[in-house]
């Protein structure tokens, strides 16, 4: 008869102790990628997938660390028999936060698929725990941004029908300015990744101001 070796009690105690000691290390390794994702990446939040402290209910209520930011978060509006009605967001795109983590741009979408409209943009202030409606193009911004040194302004970019714009968002008020002015009859081709801040309220960026114009640095002051 083959004898099955039995583990002694001291061996079992040692194995259990090692498991307890190594568990925090596994937990830390799991948390590190999640932290990096929340500070560096564009993250989607849905009713079934909360992320980075944000959660979204089926009814469109947006919460941060279980505190309400919007109820509902409006991805858009539609006119009905009883007047204007908010279309509750079905998905939220979190832009990477400002370097200190205080401010963040949010983009609200009216659906979950690739055909969802994500036109609504918001400026979130984590310190004051408030959300302000902002503007970054008729069809929403590209997944790109640049922060001023004091983090009070974020620059977003948008494109439509071959034209480009930069939108400077005041993170404390949500107010924004577009460059070039969207009412002007001009078509710029902007290279957002070339943007370089030259002051608290100024930057330079490479752009073509017409189809035949050369690429040149444009200075923007606001």
N, C-alpha and C positions, 0 to 999 in steps of 0.2 A: 504494500500500500504506500502510495506517495504521500508524504507529509507536507502540508502547506505551512510555510513559515509564519509564525505569529509575531506581530509587532509588539514590542514591549511598551509599557505605559510611558517610560521616559522618552522613548522615540516619538510617540504620538504627541506628547506635550511639546517637544522640541519643534516638530513639524507645524503644530498649531501656532507656536510663538513666531516662527519665521513667517508664516502667512500673515499674521497680524502686523508684523513689522514692515513687511514689504507692501501691504495694501495702500498706505498713503502715497508711496512712490508711484504706483500705478495710477492713482487718482490724480496726482499732480501732472503726470505725463498726459493724461486725458484732457485736463483742464487747459494746458498750455496751447494746444492747437485751437481750441475754442476761443481763448482770449485773443490770440493772434488774428483769428478770423474776424472778430468783432471790432478790432482796431484798424485793420488793414484792408478788409474786403468789403464788397457790396453784398449785403446779406438780405435775403427775402424772409419776411415774416407772414405767415398765414394762420388761419384759425387752428390748423392742426400742427403748426410748426412755429412755436415761439422761439425767439433767439435774442441773445445779448440783453436780456432783461425786459424785452418788449414782448407783448402778447396782443393778439387781435381776436375778438370774439366773432361768432357767426353773424352777429348783428352789426359788426363794424366798430365796436368799442375798442379803442386803443389804450393799453395800459403800459406803464413803465414801472418796473419793480412793484407791481400790483396797485399802483396809483393811476387814476384815470387821467389821460391826456386829452382825449376827445371821445365824444359819444353822440353820434358816430363820427368817425373820421371820414370826411367827404372826399370821395374820388371824383366827384362831379355833381352836377345838378340837372334836374329835368323839370319841365313845367307840367303840372297836372291840373285837375279840376279844382283842387284846393290851393293852387299856387305853386310856388317853387319848392321842390323837394330834394333833399340831399340823397345822393347815391352812395351808400355805405361802401367803404373800401373792402375789397376781398383779399387784397395783398398789399403789403408795404415793403418798399425797398429802403433799407437803411444804408445811407452813405457812410463811409468811414468817419469817425468823429474828429473834431479838431484836436490838435496835439495834446491839449490838457484833458481832453475828454468831456469838456463842458457842453460844447455845441455839436449839433449833428443835423444834416439835411435828411429829410424823409420824403419819399415819393409814394403817393397813394395810387393804387390801380383798381379799376372797376371789375376786374376778373382775374383768373388764375392762368389762363392760356397765353400763348404768344401774341394773340390778337387783342389782348387787354389794353385799354387806354390808361396810360399812366401820366396824365397831364398835370395833376395836382401836386404841388410842392409845398413843403412846410419847413420852417426853421424851428428846431427844438433847442430849448435852453434847459440843460439838465440841472443847473444850480437853482433856477427859479421854478423849475418843473412846469414850464408853459410851452405852448405850441403856437406859432404864428404862421398864417398863410403867406406864402411867398410866390414869386413868379420867375420862371426860367424857360420861356419859350411857349408857343401855343401848343406844342405836342410834348412838352416835358424836356428835361435836360439829358445830355449824354452822361454816361457813367464816368465822369471826370470832375475834379474840383481842385481848387487851390485856395489856401487860407492865408489871410493877412497875418503879419507877425503877432498882432495883439488878439487875433482870433475873432474880432468883432465883425469881420466881413469874409464871406466866402464867394469865390468866383465860380460860376457854373457856365457851361457851354451848351448851345443848341444848334441844330441844323434843320433846314427845311428847303426843299426844292433847289439845292445847290448853294444856298446862302447860309452864312454862319453868323452867330451872335455870341457875345459874352454877357453874362448877367451877374451884376455885383449885388449880393444879398446882404442887407444889414441884419445880423443874426439876433439883435435885441428887439427889433421892430418888425422884421419880415419884409420891410420895404426893399424894392430892388430898382436898379437902373440897368438899361440895356445899351450895349455898345456893339455896332452903331445903333442909333435910335431906330426902333422898328417902324416909325412913321416915315423915316427918310427913304427915298427911292434909290437905295444903293444895295449892291450885293457884294459883301465881303466874303473872302475865303480865309478863315482863321485857323491857325495851327495852335490849339490850346496848350499843347505840351511844351511850347516854347515860352510860355508866360514866366516872367521874372519880376518880382516885386522890387520897386525902387524907393518906396516910402510907405507910410501907413495908409495912404489913400492914392497910390499911384503904382502903375506897373507898365511894362512893355511886353509886347507880344508880336510875333511875326504874322503878317497877313497880306493878302492881295486885296486891294480896294476896288478892283474891277477885273474882268476876265483877261484883259490885255496888260494889266499893270504888273510890274515886277513884285516879287516878294520883298517886303520891307518891314522893319520894326515900327510898330505903331505905339505911341505913348498914350496911355489912358489915365486920366485924372478924374476923380469923383468926389 
